Amino acid sequence: MTHAASRLSFDSDPAPAGDLDVSGLQALAGSVSLDATAAGKPGGAARRGPFRPEVWLNARQRHASRLAAHYFRAFDVLAVVAVTLLCAWASTPGPLLHAEVSRLAPFVLGALTVLGLMRSLGRYRFARGQRASLHLASVAGIVVVGAAAAMLSGWALQGAGAQWSAWLVWSGLVLISLYALHMGWSDMVGRWRASGALTPNIVLVGATRRAESLIREALKRRDLNVLGIFDDRLARSPEAIEGVPVLGTADDLLTHKMTPYVDRVVLAIDPKAEARVRELTARLRALPNEVTLLVEPNGEAETRSALDRLAAAPLADVQGPVDHDRRAFNKRLQDLVIGLIALVLLAPAMAVIALVIRLDSPGPIFFRQRRHGFNHEEIVVWKFRSMKQEAADATASRQVTHDDDRVTRVGRFIRKTSLDELPQLLNVITGEMSLVGPRPHAIGMKTGHVESARLVAEYAHRHRIKPGMTGWAAVNGSRGPLHTAQDVRARVRLDIEYVERQSLWLDLCIMAVTVPVLLGDRASVR
């Protein structure tokens, strides 16, 4: 066992890996890779596969890559629509709005055929191992079919006056446009895949023979990153398996600094040990990550099939499950469009608030606090400072109450009207937050003398979606501090209800009622 690998063990290191920040974990991972290289493994087993420090993107950043297919498709639609309008305008003697249907229909039918086939045939999937030349050939074939549809419909509608040259020019321009775009898409996806940004990150629970087999196969395939192993039986567990360190127990995983970088937790234990499986599954429910039980495959074919399913969930292909990804794409587009408009419109009001805060009390204008984001990611949330500088409480160990002596005169007003939250528009635009979602709680926030996260088993499920400036809980009466365990349970229940029901229309509805609800509730402490 290498020295670097042993330093990753909870038993042998005075500063456990779970207490390190991400840069510290990356440094240790790099040491493992270097020691593996020194041990005579070409490039280092860890460097080639499981513990790759250069591929540490958190779940939110990796999720953004999953949405690339929808951005690609949006640009394709814009390009085809622009070419279609241009060719239709050029082939029409008068204004385009007054053109005959028989002149426009062939172009429209051709464009719809091309765009429909591009989507239905999965041309935005960019599957692993697919050659760019074959992808471009399939795009050319789709354009040919679209051209044929335009020409056949045009001949049927126009007869002897058919505009063959216009449709040929349209086909050529569409082909050139899509070729240029998809050469860029293919190159971009290739670079993402080479860097490992599209490769799922998993952790294993159980330092078992199944774990060893999975890691060995992952090294061969290079389509899974195994970041670490957790096992309750540390006394009998090795310090590392195939270069992947054993980082602690299952309980250590619940609070580990690595969890924001994990896409899936895999139980590599014997499924026949039903009691242990149930017990571990119940304990790991506190995580926002999906938990999968690895059943021992019977033969090489089943081994490949099991790894294919793990590698394909959720990031092996750029285009994942249509419904979830489309919902996330719509939500991100909504955040960008409405967030930018709101930031521009509210900029004068924000400037006035900043000036008043500066004149009211000494200290900075903004208050920054580390809070939990998507998948337990730690994010820095921006607010206007509403408390005295010397009384700032970054961990929310003491929640705000009526007539709190820490709140400034201006602070009482901006908290009451929720104007102190406006700087979070910057968090929305950068993608750390959303306009609508569970409110981000401070890391280590306490209800009474107990950390709020310990009061509800499903607390972490609210982190399965980005936190929001407003949310379902906020418009249903759960706002401000949480003073009792019952308050925490009520908010978590509403947050999980939102996570399960989230849609574009629900978000718009919540945004529409947020201001009236907040202004109408003068009794709430915020």
C-alpha positions as CSV (number, residue, x, y, z in Angstrom):
1,M,0.0,0.0,0.0
2,T,1.4,3.4,-1.0
3,H,1.9,6.1,1.6
4,A,-0.6,8.5,-0.2
5,A,-3.2,5.8,-0.2
6,S,-2.7,5.2,3.5
7,R,-3.1,8.9,4.2
8,L,-6.6,8.6,2.8
9,S,-7.6,6.1,5.5
10,F,-9.6,7.4,8.4
11,D,-7.7,5.0,10.7
12,S,-4.2,6.3,9.8
13,D,-4.7,10.0,9.2
14,P,-5.3,12.5,12.0
15,A,-7.1,14.8,9.6
16,P,-9.8,12.5,8.0
17,A,-10.6,13.0,4.3
18,G,-14.1,13.8,5.2
19,D,-12.8,16.9,7.0
20,L,-10.8,18.2,4.0
21,D,-12.1,20.6,1.5
22,V,-12.3,19.8,-2.2
23,S,-8.8,21.1,-3.0
24,G,-7.4,18.9,-0.2
25,L,-9.2,15.8,-1.5
26,Q,-7.9,16.6,-5.0
27,A,-4.4,16.9,-3.7
28,L,-4.6,13.5,-2.0
29,A,-6.1,12.0,-5.2
30,G,-3.2,13.4,-7.2
31,S,-0.8,11.9,-4.8
32,V,-2.4,8.5,-5.2
33,S,-2.1,8.8,-8.9
34,L,1.6,9.8,-8.7
35,D,2.4,7.0,-6.4
36,A,0.6,4.5,-8.7
37,T,2.8,5.8,-11.5
38,A,5.9,5.3,-9.4
39,A,4.8,1.8,-8.7
40,G,5.2,0.9,-12.3
41,K,1.6,1.3,-13.7
42,P,1.7,3.2,-17.0
43,G,0.0,6.5,-16.4
44,G,-1.2,5.2,-13.0
45,A,-4.3,3.1,-12.6
46,A,-5.9,5.9,-10.6
47,R,-4.9,8.4,-13.2
48,R,-6.6,6.4,-15.9
49,G,-9.8,5.7,-14.2
50,P,-11.4,5.7,-10.7
51,F,-9.8,8.5,-8.7
52,R,-9.1,11.3,-11.2
53,P,-8.5,14.6,-9.5
54,E,-8.7,16.6,-12.8
55,V,-12.4,15.5,-13.3
56,W,-13.8,17.0,-10.1
57,L,-16.9,18.8,-11.2
58,N,-19.7,19.0,-8.7
59,A,-23.1,17.6,-9.6
60,R,-24.5,21.0,-10.6
61,Q,-21.7,21.6,-13.1
62,R,-22.0,18.1,-14.4
63,H,-25.8,18.5,-14.7
64,A,-25.3,21.6,-16.9
65,S,-23.4,19.3,-19.4
66,R,-26.4,17.1,-19.5
67,L,-28.5,20.0,-20.8
68,A,-26.1,20.5,-23.7
69,A,-28.3,18.5,-26.0
70,H,-31.1,21.0,-25.6
71,Y,-28.9,23.9,-26.3
72,F,-27.6,22.2,-29.4
73,R,-31.1,21.5,-30.6
74,A,-32.1,25.1,-29.9
75,F,-29.2,26.4,-32.1
76,D,-30.1,23.9,-34.8
77,V,-33.8,25.1,-34.8
78,L,-32.7,28.8,-35.0
79,A,-30.3,28.0,-37.9
80,V,-32.9,26.0,-39.9
81,V,-35.6,28.6,-39.3
82,A,-33.3,31.4,-40.4
83,V,-32.3,29.6,-43.6
84,T,-35.9,28.7,-44.4
85,L,-37.1,32.3,-43.9
86,L,-34.3,33.6,-46.0
87,C,-34.9,31.2,-48.9
88,A,-38.7,31.7,-48.8
89,W,-38.2,35.5,-48.9
90,A,-35.8,35.3,-51.8
91,S,-38.1,33.1,-53.8
92,T,-41.3,35.2,-53.2
93,P,-41.8,38.3,-55.5
94,G,-43.7,40.3,-52.9
95,P,-43.8,40.6,-49.0
96,L,-43.4,37.3,-47.3
97,L,-46.6,37.8,-45.3
98,H,-48.6,38.0,-48.5
99,A,-47.0,35.0,-50.2
100,E,-49.1,32.1,-51.5
101,V,-49.3,29.1,-49.3
102,S,-48.1,26.9,-52.2
103,R,-44.8,28.9,-52.2
104,L,-44.2,28.7,-48.5
105,A,-45.4,25.1,-47.7
106,P,-42.5,23.2,-49.3
107,F,-39.9,25.1,-47.3
108,V,-41.9,24.7,-44.1
109,L,-42.5,21.0,-44.6
110,G,-38.8,20.5,-45.4
111,A,-37.7,22.3,-42.3
112,L,-40.1,20.4,-40.1
113,T,-39.0,17.1,-41.6
114,V,-35.3,17.9,-40.9
115,L,-35.8,19.1,-37.4
116,G,-38.2,16.2,-36.5
117,L,-35.8,13.6,-37.8
118,M,-32.9,15.1,-36.1
119,R,-34.6,14.8,-32.7
120,S,-36.4,11.5,-33.2
121,L,-33.3,9.7,-34.6
122,G,-31.2,10.9,-31.6
123,R,-28.8,13.1,-33.4
124,Y,-28.2,15.0,-30.2
125,R,-27.1,12.0,-28.3
126,F,-23.4,11.9,-29.4
127,A,-23.0,8.4,-27.9
128,R,-19.7,7.2,-26.6
129,G,-17.5,5.7,-29.3
130,Q,-19.6,7.1,-32.2
131,R,-17.3,8.5,-35.0
132,A,-17.9,12.1,-36.1
133,S,-17.9,11.1,-39.7
134,L,-20.8,8.7,-39.2
135,H,-22.7,11.3,-37.3
136,L,-22.2,13.9,-40.0
137,A,-23.2,11.3,-42.7
138,S,-26.5,10.7,-40.8
139,V,-27.1,14.5,-40.7
140,A,-26.6,14.7,-44.5
141,G,-29.0,11.8,-45.0
142,I,-31.7,13.6,-42.9
143,V,-31.2,16.8,-45.0
144,V,-31.6,14.8,-48.2
145,V,-34.9,13.4,-46.8
146,G,-36.0,16.9,-45.9
147,A,-35.1,18.2,-49.4
148,A,-37.1,15.3,-50.9
149,A,-40.1,16.2,-48.8
150,A,-39.9,19.9,-49.9
151,M,-39.6,19.0,-53.6
152,L,-42.4,16.4,-53.6
153,S,-44.8,18.8,-51.8
154,G,-43.7,21.7,-54.0
155,W,-44.2,19.6,-57.2
156,A,-47.7,18.5,-56.0
157,L,-48.7,22.1,-55.2
158,Q,-47.1,24.0,-58.0
159,G,-46.8,21.5,-60.9
160,A,-45.0,22.9,-63.9
161,G,-44.1,26.1,-62.0
162,A,-42.1,24.2,-59.3
163,Q,-39.1,26.2,-57.9
164,W,-36.5,23.4,-58.1
165,S,-33.5,25.8,-57.8
166,A,-34.9,27.5,-54.7
167,W,-35.4,24.1,-52.9
168,L,-31.9,22.9,-53.9
169,V,-30.4,26.2,-52.6
170,W,-32.4,25.7,-49.3
171,S,-31.1,22.2,-49.0
172,G,-27.5,23.2,-49.5
173,L,-27.6,26.0,-47.0
174,V,-29.3,23.8,-44.4
175,L,-26.7,21.1,-44.9
176,I,-23.8,23.6,-44.6
177,S,-25.4,25.2,-41.5
178,L,-26.0,21.9,-39.7
179,Y,-22.6,20.5,-40.7
180,A,-20.8,23.6,-39.2
181,L,-22.9,23.4,-36.0
182,H,-22.5,19.6,-35.5
183,M,-18.8,19.6,-36.2
184,G,-18.6,22.1,-33.3
185,W,-21.0,20.0,-31.2
186,S,-19.0,16.8,-31.9
187,D,-15.7,18.5,-31.0
188,M,-17.1,20.0,-27.8
189,V,-18.6,16.7,-26.6
190,G,-15.3,14.9,-27.5
191,R,-13.4,17.3,-25.3
192,W,-15.9,16.9,-22.5
193,R,-15.7,13.1,-22.8
194,A,-11.9,13.1,-22.9
195,S,-11.7,15.2,-19.8
196,G,-14.2,12.9,-18.0
197,A,-16.7,15.7,-17.5
198,L,-19.4,13.4,-18.9
199,T,-18.3,10.3,-17.0
200,P,-20.5,9.5,-13.9
201,N,-18.9,9.8,-10.5
202,I,-19.9,7.0,-8.1
203,V,-18.9,5.9,-4.6
204,L,-19.1,2.3,-3.4
205,V,-20.5,1.2,0.0
206,G,-18.8,-2.1,0.8
207,A,-15.1,-3.0,0.4
208,T,-16.1,-6.4,-1.1
209,R,-15.2,-8.6,-4.0
210,R,-18.0,-7.0,-5.9
211,A,-16.4,-3.6,-5.4
212,E,-13.1,-4.9,-6.6
213,S,-14.6,-6.4,-9.7
214,L,-16.5,-3.3,-10.6
215,I,-13.4,-1.1,-10.1
216,R,-11.3,-3.4,-12.3
217,E,-13.9,-3.3,-15.1
218,A,-14.2,0.4,-14.8
219,L,-10.5,0.8,-15.3
220,K,-10.8,-1.2,-18.5
221,R,-13.8,0.6,-19.8
222,R,-13.0,4.1,-18.5
223,D,-16.6,5.2,-18.4
224,L,-17.0,5.3,-14.6
225,N,-15.1,7.3,-12.0
226,V,-15.0,5.6,-8.6
227,L,-14.2,8.3,-6.1
228,G,-14.0,6.3,-3.0
229,I,-15.2,3.3,-0.9
230,F,-17.1,3.4,2.4
231,D,-17.4,0.3,4.7
232,D,-18.7,-0.1,8.2
233,R,-16.2,-2.9,8.8
234,L,-13.0,-0.7,8.7
235,A,-11.0,-3.1,10.9
236,R,-11.3,-5.8,8.2
237,S,-11.2,-3.5,5.2
238,P,-8.1,-2.8,3.1
239,E,-6.9,0.8,2.9
240,A,-7.5,0.9,-0.8
241,I,-8.9,-1.4,-3.6
242,E,-7.3,-1.1,-7.0
243,G,-6.0,2.4,-6.1
244,V,-9.4,3.6,-4.8
245,P,-9.2,4.6,-1.1
246,V,-11.5,3.4,1.7
247,L,-12.5,6.7,3.2
248,G,-14.6,5.7,6.2
249,T,-17.9,4.2,7.2
250,A,-21.4,4.6,5.8
251,D,-22.1,7.2,8.4
252,D,-19.0,9.1,7.3
253,L,-20.5,9.2,3.8
254,L,-23.5,11.2,5.1
255,T,-21.4,14.2,6.0
256,H,-18.4,13.8,3.6
257,K,-17.1,16.7,1.7
258,M,-17.1,14.5,-1.4
259,T,-20.9,14.1,-1.7
260,P,-21.6,17.1,-3.9
261,Y,-19.4,15.5,-6.5
262,V,-21.1,12.1,-6.5
263,D,-23.8,11.2,-9.0
264,R,-24.7,7.8,-7.5
265,V,-24.1,5.7,-4.5
266,V,-23.7,2.0,-5.2
267,L,-24.1,-0.7,-2.6
268,A,-21.5,-3.4,-3.4
269,I,-22.8,-5.9,-0.9
270,D,-24.4,-9.3,-1.1
271,P,-28.1,-8.8,-2.0
272,K,-28.9,-11.9,0.0
273,A,-28.0,-10.1,3.2
274,E,-31.4,-8.5,3.2
275,A,-31.3,-7.1,6.7
276,R,-28.0,-5.3,6.0
277,V,-29.3,-4.0,2.6
278,R,-32.4,-2.6,4.3
279,E,-30.5,-1.0,7.1
280,L,-27.9,0.7,4.8
281,T,-30.6,1.9,2.4
282,A,-32.5,3.4,5.3
283,R,-29.4,5.2,6.6
284,L,-28.4,6.5,3.1
285,R,-31.9,7.9,2.5
286,A,-30.6,11.0,4.2
287,L,-28.4,11.7,1.1
288,P,-29.8,13.5,-1.9
289,N,-27.9,11.0,-4.2
290,E,-29.6,8.0,-5.8
291,V,-28.7,4.7,-4.3
292,T,-28.3,1.6,-6.4
293,L,-27.8,-2.0,-5.3
294,L,-25.1,-3.9,-7.4
295,V,-26.3,-7.4,-7.9
296,E,-23.5,-9.8,-8.7
297,P,-23.7,-10.5,-12.5
298,N,-23.8,-14.0,-13.9
299,G,-21.2,-14.1,-16.6
300,E,-19.4,-11.5,-18.7
301,A,-22.5,-10.4,-20.7
302,E,-24.4,-9.5,-17.5
303,T,-21.3,-7.8,-16.1
304,R,-21.1,-5.5,-19.2
305,S,-24.9,-4.9,-19.0
306,A,-24.7,-3.9,-15.3
307,L,-21.8,-1.5,-16.0
308,D,-23.6,-0.1,-19.0
309,R,-26.6,0.8,-16.8
310,L,-24.3,2.5,-14.3
311,A,-22.3,4.3,-16.9
312,A,-25.4,5.5,-18.7
313,A,-26.9,7.0,-15.5
314,P,-27.0,9.8,-15.7
315,L,-24.2,11.3,-17.7
316,A,-22.8,8.8,-20.2
317,D,-24.8,10.3,-23.1
318,V,-25.2,14.1,-23.4
319,Q,-28.9,13.5,-23.9
320,G,-30.4,11.8,-20.8
321,P,-34.0,11.1,-19.9
322,V,-36.0,13.5,-22.0
323,D,-38.6,14.6,-19.4
324,H,-36.1,15.4,-16.6
325,D,-33.6,17.1,-18.8
326,R,-36.2,19.1,-20.7
327,R,-37.7,20.3,-17.4
328,A,-34.2,21.3,-16.2
329,F,-33.4,23.0,-19.5
330,N,-36.7,25.0,-19.3
331,K,-36.0,25.9,-15.7
332,R,-32.5,27.2,-16.5
333,L,-33.8,29.2,-19.5
334,Q,-36.5,30.7,-17.3
335,D,-33.9,31.6,-14.7
336,L,-31.6,33.3,-17.2
337,V,-34.3,35.3,-19.0
338,I,-36.4,36.4,-16.1
339,G,-33.4,36.8,-13.8
340,L,-31.5,39.1,-16.2
341,I,-34.7,41.2,-16.8
342,A,-35.3,41.5,-13.1
343,L,-31.6,42.4,-12.4
344,V,-31.8,45.2,-15.0
345,L,-35.2,46.5,-13.8
346,L,-34.2,46.4,-10.1
347,A,-30.7,47.8,-10.5
348,P,-31.7,51.3,-9.5
349,A,-33.6,50.1,-6.4
350,M,-30.6,47.9,-5.4
351,A,-28.3,50.9,-5.8
352,V,-30.5,53.0,-3.5
353,I,-30.6,50.2,-0.9
354,A,-26.8,49.8,-1.0
355,L,-26.4,53.6,-0.4
356,V,-28.8,53.6,2.5
357,I,-27.1,50.6,4.1
358,R,-23.7,52.4,3.8
359,L,-25.1,55.5,5.5
360,D,-27.0,53.7,8.2
361,S,-24.3,51.7,9.9
362,P,-20.6,50.9,9.5
363,G,-19.6,47.7,7.6
364,P,-19.9,46.2,4.2
365,I,-23.0,46.5,2.0
366,F,-23.3,42.8,1.3
367,F,-23.5,39.9,3.6
368,R,-22.2,36.6,2.3
369,Q,-23.1,33.2,3.8
370,R,-22.2,29.7,2.9
371,R,-25.3,27.6,2.4
372,H,-26.3,24.2,1.0
373,G,-27.0,24.2,-2.7
374,F,-27.9,21.4,-5.2
375,N,-26.7,17.9,-4.0
376,H,-25.1,19.3,-0.8
377,E,-22.9,21.7,-2.8
378,E,-21.6,24.5,-0.6
379,I,-22.4,27.8,-2.3
380,V,-21.9,31.5,-1.2
381,V,-25.2,33.3,-1.1
382,W,-25.3,37.0,-1.4
383,K,-27.6,39.3,0.6
384,F,-27.8,42.9,1.6
385,R,-26.4,43.3,5.1
386,S,-29.3,43.7,7.6
387,M,-27.4,43.2,10.8
388,K,-24.7,45.0,12.6
389,Q,-21.3,44.0,11.3
390,E,-20.0,42.9,14.8
391,A,-23.1,40.7,15.2
392,A,-23.0,38.9,11.9
393,D,-23.9,35.2,12.3
394,A,-22.5,33.2,9.3
395,T,-23.7,29.8,10.6
396,A,-27.2,30.9,11.7
397,S,-26.5,29.4,15.1
398,R,-28.9,32.0,16.5
399,Q,-31.9,32.6,14.3
400,V,-33.6,36.0,14.1
401,T,-36.4,36.8,16.4
402,H,-38.8,39.8,16.9
403,D,-37.0,42.9,18.0
404,D,-33.6,41.2,17.5
405,D,-31.0,43.7,18.7
406,R,-28.6,42.6,16.0
407,V,-30.7,44.0,13.2
408,T,-30.1,47.5,12.0
409,R,-32.9,50.1,11.3
410,V,-32.6,49.7,7.6
411,G,-32.2,45.9,8.1
412,R,-35.6,45.7,9.7
413,F,-37.2,47.2,6.6
414,I,-35.4,45.2,4.0
415,R,-35.9,42.0,5.9
416,K,-39.6,42.7,6.3
417,T,-40.0,43.3,2.6
418,S,-37.4,40.6,1.6
419,L,-35.5,43.3,-0.3
420,D,-32.3,41.9,1.4
421,E,-32.6,38.9,-0.9
422,L,-32.3,40.8,-4.2
423,P,-28.5,40.2,-4.6
424,Q,-29.3,36.5,-4.9
425,L,-30.2,37.3,-8.5
426,L,-26.5,37.1,-9.1
427,N,-26.5,33.5,-7.7
428,V,-29.4,32.7,-10.1
429,I,-27.6,34.0,-13.1
430,T,-24.4,32.1,-12.3
431,G,-26.5,28.9,-11.9
432,E,-25.9,28.3,-8.2
433,M,-29.5,29.1,-7.4
434,S,-32.9,29.2,-9.2
435,L,-35.6,31.8,-9.0
436,V,-37.9,29.1,-7.5
437,G,-36.9,26.3,-5.2
438,P,-36.3,25.3,-1.6
439,R,-34.8,28.2,0.3
440,P,-31.1,27.6,0.9
441,H,-30.3,27.1,4.6
442,A,-27.1,28.1,6.3
443,I,-24.6,25.2,6.8
444,G,-24.9,24.1,10.4
445,M,-28.1,26.1,11.0
446,K,-29.6,25.2,14.3
447,T,-33.2,24.9,15.5
448,G,-32.9,25.4,19.3
449,H,-29.7,23.6,20.2
450,V,-29.9,20.9,17.5
451,E,-28.7,21.1,13.9
452,S,-31.9,21.4,11.8
453,A,-30.7,18.7,9.3
454,R,-30.8,16.1,12.2
455,L,-34.4,16.7,13.0
456,V,-35.9,15.2,9.7
457,A,-34.6,12.1,8.0
458,E,-35.6,13.4,4.6
459,Y,-34.0,16.8,5.1
460,A,-31.4,16.2,2.4
461,H,-34.1,15.4,-0.2
462,R,-34.7,19.2,-0.5
463,H,-31.2,19.4,-2.1
464,R,-32.2,17.3,-5.1
465,I,-33.0,20.6,-6.9
466,K,-31.3,24.0,-6.8
467,P,-32.3,26.3,-4.0
468,G,-34.5,29.3,-4.9
469,M,-35.1,32.9,-4.1
470,T,-38.7,32.0,-3.4
471,G,-40.5,28.6,-3.3
472,W,-43.5,26.5,-2.6
473,A,-42.8,26.6,1.2
474,A,-42.4,30.4,1.2
475,V,-45.8,31.1,-0.4
476,N,-47.5,28.5,1.9
477,G,-46.5,30.2,5.1
478,S,-43.1,28.6,5.9
479,R,-40.8,31.6,5.8
480,G,-38.0,32.9,8.0
481,P,-36.4,31.1,11.0
482,L,-37.3,27.6,12.1
483,H,-37.7,27.6,15.9
484,T,-39.1,24.1,16.5
485,A,-38.7,20.6,15.1
486,Q,-42.3,20.9,13.9
487,D,-41.4,24.0,11.8
488,V,-38.5,22.1,10.2
489,R,-40.8,19.1,9.3
490,A,-43.4,21.4,7.8
491,R,-40.9,23.1,5.6
492,V,-39.2,20.0,4.5
493,R,-42.6,18.4,3.6
494,L,-43.5,21.4,1.4
495,D,-40.0,21.5,-0.2
496,I,-40.2,17.8,-1.1
497,E,-43.7,18.3,-2.4
498,Y,-42.3,21.0,-4.7
499,V,-39.3,18.8,-5.8
500,E,-41.8,16.1,-6.9
501,R,-44.2,18.5,-8.6
502,Q,-41.8,21.1,-10.2
503,S,-42.8,22.4,-13.6
504,L,-42.5,25.6,-15.6
505,W,-46.1,26.6,-14.9
506,L,-45.8,25.9,-11.1
507,D,-42.7,28.1,-11.0
508,L,-44.5,30.9,-12.9
509,C,-47.5,30.6,-10.5
510,I,-45.2,30.8,-7.4
511,M,-43.4,33.8,-8.8
512,A,-46.7,35.5,-9.5
513,V,-48.0,35.2,-5.9
514,T,-44.7,35.7,-4.1
515,V,-44.8,39.5,-3.8
516,P,-48.5,39.6,-2.7
517,V,-48.0,36.8,-0.2
518,L,-44.9,38.4,1.3
519,L,-46.4,41.9,1.5
520,G,-49.6,40.5,3.0
521,D,-47.8,38.6,5.8
522,R,-46.6,41.3,8.2
523,A,-46.4,38.9,11.1
524,S,-43.7,36.6,9.8
525,V,-40.2,37.1,11.1
526,R,-37.7,37.3,8.2
